[in-house]
Amino acid sequence: MNLDQLAIRARLRTPWESTDLGVALARRHWPAMFAAWLVPAAAAFALILWLLPESPGWGFLLVWWLKPAFDRLPLLIASRALFSERMSAGAALKQFFSLNRRDWLAWLTWRRLSPTRSFDLPVTLLEGSTGARRKARISVLHRKFAGAASWLTLVGFHLEMVLWLALAAVVYLLVPEQLQLDWGQIIAGHEQAALWFANGLYLLTMAALAPFYVTCGFCLYISRRIELEGWDIEIQFRKLRQRRQVASPRESRRAAVLPLLLALVITAGLGSGPAPAWAGAPETPAEAREQIGEVLQGEDFHQVREESGWRLKDRETQREQLPEWLVEFFFWLVDLLGGDGDSEEKSRWGPLVAGVTEVLLWAGVVFLCGYLLWRHRQRLQFRLRRPARKDAPQSPGVLFGLDVSRESLPDDVCAEVMALWQRGESRPALSLLYRATLSHLISHYDFAFGDQHTEHECARIVEHEVAPGGVSEQLVTFMWKLTGDWQLLAYAHRAPSEERLREHCRHWREIFSDEA
């Protein structure tokens, strides 16, 4: 391990700084880590699909359970990248079986569900520790950063679920809305294929997040080693040694002569000076006690220092007792209300006190209800206010470039449509029929079409707002067919046949017969 080639700055870091460092390292080498994790995982997934095609649940569980074996490849790439050595996915894949020879059974059994898996894996893979040596090493590392490693596992699991649902949502959103697929029926008819497809999406999710999870745990491990082994101090000492090595030979000789001269001077001074006068050591315990007393009476042991500051008072917990006047009042009230009826005064005051108490209780209830109403007045406003009367929406004159006003329509729409068609003007003919349909829907059915709506959205509004039954169902079907033919002509320049146009005119007369 050459610390001179370390790609990061060796310093003490908090657990969350170490996690951020792992994210940055994984982002830089993510393609290689992603491919190194995905290739063996996809191979195992395909093998299980071939062996157990009727059991997608067991197949998913087996691939998920083998994650510690796949995590070793991104960890190998991250460990090389930490010392400025770039490693490709192919080179890492060649070492897949050799990396999984050590402690593979333990990592796939009792260590599989360990919350500190990414933090502990470098001890096995990089240090090669097993047995009691590994246990001692893990106990030292877990004195710090074990909590952050557990949180990393928990957050990684939730991120996998969120990303998996996001991928499923992307697949759903990419399907054109015009297809109007019944997903429930499709999934029910192809349940096995749908489950295997969902498992494949989750496999991609695990492969995408595995580099970040493994590298973050690896950086937590590296930060702990920097703290324990003093990598930052060792690097500084190595730099000092390099400076000394590049110094000139003259400075090196001068640095060697100066300590020798200093030693000679000190030796000469000690040899020529007077003999040191040592204080006489006490010979008896009484003399020793006397000397100790003299030392204790000195000024060094009688210094007084005043300090001021804030601190909590040391209160003694005392058992609180009720005041005497409150106890006497309770006894008087019990005596007054619970008497035997011999005293005329008790019989007169008892009903009065009971009535006053009842009034106070009812007043408290009323006050409490009023306070709750005032406290939650914002939530109750929609019930207390009368709904405002909405004005009738103003009918638009133009929709997506088409004039839908009643003044722009001829008296006999269908006759004018067929006349334009016979003259070879297919686009104006179908445009007139479509405009007339929109105009009648706005004026007679009060549909709120706006400039922001498209042709497809207008047909969807008709489908949602028209109640089923009778002519309404026929109107919905006619609207969808006419909208599709108009979109093909307007955007794809594909005109419908004359027979289909006549069918549209016939349906238009049936639906709007009272207005034609």
ABEGO torsion letter per residue (X at the ends): XBAAABABBBBBBBAAAAAAAAAAAAAAAAAAAAAAAAAAAAAAAAAAAAABAABAAAAAAAAAAAAAAAAAAAAAAAAAAAAGBBBBAAAAAAAAAAAAABGAAAAABAAAABAAAAAAAAAAAAAGBBEAAAAAAAAAAAABGAAAAAAAAAAAAAAAAAAAAAAAAAAAAABBAAAGBBAAAAAAABAAAAAAAAAAAAAAAAAAAAAAAAAAAAAAAAAAAAAAAGAAAAAAAAAAAAAAAABBAAAAAAAAAAAAAAAAAAAAAAAABBBBBBBBBBABAAAAAAAAAAAAABAAAABBBBBBEBBBBBBBBBBBBBBAAAAAAAAAAAAAAABAGABAAAAAAAAAAAAAAAAAAAAAAAAAAAAAAAAAAAAAAAAABBBBBBBBBBBBABBGGBBABAAABBABAAAAAAAAAAAGBAAAAAAAAAAAAAAAAAAAAGBBBBAABBAAAAAAAAAAABBBEEAAAAAAAAAAAAAAAAAAAAAAGBBBBAAAAAAAAAAAAAAAAAAX
